[in-house]
């Protein structure tokens, strides 16, 4: 059974680690003159990065779902055609 509290803690730790990395990157690059702003904007940037990654994953899953649907449709049509062509001709 999945312990959801452990999963939640792992997600929170990963988010904090991502926020720390992004804050450090912001402090070293964009906010070099005012590093205190990096801590202020690190959280929102981390949240938007996470949501963007989730959006991209869901978009690819949706595209994959459509592709699998097309493959299944073509497969069923080809199977039905093969069955129909392999039957002996009907003669009354």
N, C-alpha and C positions, 0 to 999 in steps of 0.2 A: 504494500500500500504506500502511496505517496504521502509524505509528511509535508503538507503545504506550508507550514511555518518555516521549515528549513528552506524550501524553495523561495519563499518570500525574502528570507534573510540573505540568501545567495544573490537574488536579484538586486536587493538594496545595496549589498557590498559591491556588486559589479557596477551599479550606477554611481556609487560614491567614488570608485576607482576611475571611472570614465570622467566624472566631474573634476577630479584632481588632475588628471592628465590634460583635460581641456583647459582648465584654469592655468596650469603651468605653461601650456603652449600659448595661451593668450597673453600671459605675463611676459613671456620671452619675445613675443612678436608684436602683436597689435597694440597692446597696452604697456609697452616698454617704459614710456614716460610716467604712467600712472598705474603701477601694478595692482593697487587696491581695487581698481575697476575689474581686473581679471577675476577676482573672487566674487565680485558682485554679478558678473554676467556668465560665470562658469556654469551655474545651475541651469539657467534658461537655455543656454547653448547645448548643454548635455541632454536636456529633455527633448529639444527639437531634433538633435542628432538621433536619439533613440527612436523617436516617432517616425522620422524619415526612414530609418532602417527598417522599421516594422512595415511601413507603407510599401517600400520597395519589395520586401519579401512577400507581402500579400498580393502585390501586383503580379509578381512572377508566378505565384501559386495560381492566380486566376488565369493567367495566360497558359500555364501548364494544364489546368483543368480543361480549357477549351481545346487544346491540342489533343489531349487524351480522348475527349469526346469525339473529335473528328476522326481519330484513328479507330475508335470503337465503331463508329458509324460505317466507315469504309470497310472495316473488317466484317461486320455483319452482312453488309451488302454483297461483298465478295463471297462469303460463305454461302449465302442463299443462292447466289448465281451458280456457284460450283455444284451445290446439291441439285439444283434444277437441271443443270446441263448433264449431270451424271445419271439422271433417271432415264430409264428406257423410254423411247418415244411411245406416246399413247396411240393405240390403234383400236378402233371400235370393232 
